[in-house]
Amino acid sequence: MKQCYFCNQSIPMDAKKCPMCGMDVTEEQSTTSEIENQTYNINFNPVSRKEEKRFNFLKSFSTFSQYLHYLTRKVTHPQEMDFSLSGSSLYGYLTILLSALLAAGTATRVAATWDQTYQTLASISILPVVSFSFNAIEWFMKLSLFFFVYAYLYGFISFIFQKNQSEEEYSFAFWLTHFGGMNALSLFVLGGCFILSLIAPLALGIPALIFIFLYLMSYTLSFALSLGGTNINKRYYQGIIASSIHFLLLLAFGYLLVKI
């Protein structure tokens, strides 16, 4: 395998065109002295603005398609670790962030619809009037932070346990990529729930909230499965200690969000 000069993706050695971005990657034969003097950081100089936009589009599409392929692979193989991924990969952060945004968006949409329905019924004296101010933007921002921290803390704590027990050397970004990928299925489910909440938030509110709860439980299960060590008793007590730490930190963070 070699690396494409333009999109930095791994491609076959005999490839003449990059299958990811479609650029020509044909290499010219050179002497040893030329190889030592040349730089592999080739600058792409487009001849027109149209070509530059095409190149940027192909590069973005290549990155997105690779990320989507990674997620679909993790749906069928959630515990498989792909060591070919770079240690500085941002897949883990992106997966956790997208899941948090989708969960927060779904919950906010459902809550806003319920609040509007309640206020309508209260205005016609069917239900008692409640002096409660619902701010959808504020709810969305706070819930997004809460869900992100919820998953991120699990990934961080599990990385600490893995680092002390595993013989493999890998970065936190790589571990978070693997940990987030274990929950790729919940990301796709949340995407479907978010779409349904936009269509029928009142009728599908309860199922959507149930799926959000399952999304939270999927990260808890991934955390339990990610604890290293062969001693079952040791893993059991590690899980209790780590879960307690996670609960206390999350409780403190939730209290701060409510007070802000």
N, C-alpha and C positions, 0 to 999 in steps of 0.2 A: 504494500500500500504506500502511496505517496500523498502529499498534501497539495490541494489546489491553491495556486498563487492568489486567486481572486476572492474565494469565499472561505478558504482555510478548512475545507472539509476533506475527509479521507476518501481517496478515490483509487481505483486499480492502477498498478504501475504502468500498464500498457495503454491506458486511456489517452485518447487524443483530444477528447472534449470532456469537460466536467459534467457528469450526469446531474449535478445539483444546480449549477448556475448556467451551464451551457457554453462556457467560455473555452477558447482554444488553449490547451495546456501542453501542447507539443513542446518537448525540450530538445534543444540543439546539443549535439555532442561538443564537449569542450575539454581542454587539457586540464591537468591537475592544477597548474598555476592559475588558469582562468577560473576554476572552481573556487580556489582559495580567495581570489580577489572579488568575485561577484557577490552581490547581495541578493537574498531571497525575498526581500521585502519589495516586490515589484509594484510600482505605482501604476494604477490604471488611468490613462489619459484619454478620456472620451473625445471623439472628434466633433461631437455635437451634443446639445442638451438632450435631445431625444435618446441618443445612445446612453447617456449618463443615467437618465431616468429608467431606461430598460435594464441597465446593469443593476441599479439599486433595487428595482422591483424583483429581478431574478434572485438577487442575493437575499432579500427579505423573504421571498417565497420559499427559497431553499432552506432557510433557517426555520421557518414555520413548519414546512413539511417534515423536516427532520425531527422537530419537537413533537409533532403529531404522531409520527411513526413511533417515537419513543414511548408516548403515552399508551398507544394501542398495544405495544409490545408488553408494557407493564400490566395491562389489564389481564392478559393471559398468563404472565409470569411475574406476579407481584414481588416475589422475594429474590428474583434473579438480579445479581449485581453486574452491571456492564462496566468493566474496568477500562474499556476503550474510550469512555467519556473523559473529557478533560477534568482535572481537579478543580478548575476555576469555572466549571459549568454553572449557569444560573438557572438550570431547569428546576431545581428544588425550590428556589425562591419564587419562581414564576408559577409553579404548580400550587404552592401554598397561597400565594397572593390571589390567583384567579379563583381558587376555591373559597377564600374568605370574601372576596367581592361578590361572587355569585350567591353565597349563603346570606350575606348581609343584604344584598339587593332583594332576594326573595322574601326574607323576613320583614324588611321594611315595607315592601309592596303589600304584603298581606296585612301587616299591622295598620298601614295607612287606610286600606280599604275597610278594615273592621272599625277603625276610629270614625271614618266618614259615615259608615252605616249606623253606628251607635249615635252619633250626633244628629243624624236625620231622624231616627226613632225618638230621640230625646226631645227634639223640637216639636214633635206632635204628641208629646206627653205619654208615649208608650213606655219609655224608660226614664229613670231619674237623670237629671242633668248632673254631669260630673265636671268639675273645674279642672280639667286635665289638658294641658297644651302639648300636642303632638307635633314635633318638628322632624319631618322625614329626612332632611339632609343631616341633621345632628344624629339621628338614630343610625343612619347608614354609615356615617363616619365612625361612630363608636363601635358599632357591631363589626365593621370591617377590621378595626384594630383588635377587637377582642378575639375574633376567629383566627386572625393571623397569628397573634401571640399564643393562642391556644395550641395551634399546630407547631409553631416554631419552637416553643418550649419543649414539647415532646421530642422533636428532632434534636435539639441541643442536649437535653439530658441523656437521651439514648446514645448520642455520640460520645459523651464523656465515659459512659460505661463501656462502650465498644472500644474506645481508645486504650483503656486500661487493661482490656482482656484480649483483644485481637492482635495477632502477629502482623496483620496487613497494615501498611502505612498509606493512609489516604487522608485527604483534607476534609474539613468540615463541609465545604461546598459540595464535594462529591458525595459525602454521606447524606446530606440533606436532599440531594438529587435522588438518591436511591430511596430515602424515607418518604419523600413526597410522591415518588412514582408508585410506591406501594398502595397509594390511595388514588390512583388514576381513575379507577371506576367511579369513585364518589365524585370526582370532578365532572365526569360526563353526566352523572345523575343530577348533580346540582345545575348543570347547564339546562337540562330538560325541565327541571323544576322551575327555574327562573323564567323560561319561556312560557310555561303553563301559568305562572303567577301573573304574567302580563296579560294573558288571555282571560282567565277566570280566577282572579285572586280570592273572591268570596267563596266560591264553591270548592276550590282546590286548596284553600288555606291550610286546613288541618293536615292533609297528606303532605303538603310542601314542608310544613314544620316537622313532621315525622321524619322526612328524608333528611332534613337538616340535622336532626338528632342522630340519625344513622351515620351521617357524615362525620359528626364529632366522635361517635363510637368507633368508626373505622380507623381514626388516628390513634385512639386508645388501644385498639387491637394491634395495630401496626407497631406501636411502642412496646407492647407486651411481647410480640414475636421477635422484635429486634434486640432484645436483651441477650447478650452473649453468655458464654459459659455452658458447660455440659452438666454441671451440678444442678439438678432440678430444685432442690431446697434452697440453694444459693440464689438462683434466679427468682424464686418466689419472694424471698425477703428483699432482694434488690428491687423487684417490682413494687412492693409495698412502700419502700423508702422513697423511690423515685416518684411514684404516683403522689405520695404525700407532699413532697417538695413541689411538684407541679401544681397540685391543688392549692397550696398556700400562696404560691406566687401568682396564680391566676385569680385567686380570691382578692389579693391585694390590688392587682391591676384592675379588676372589675370594680372595686370600691372607688379607685381613683377616677375611673370613667364616669361613674354615677355622680361623683362630687364635682367634677369639672363642669 
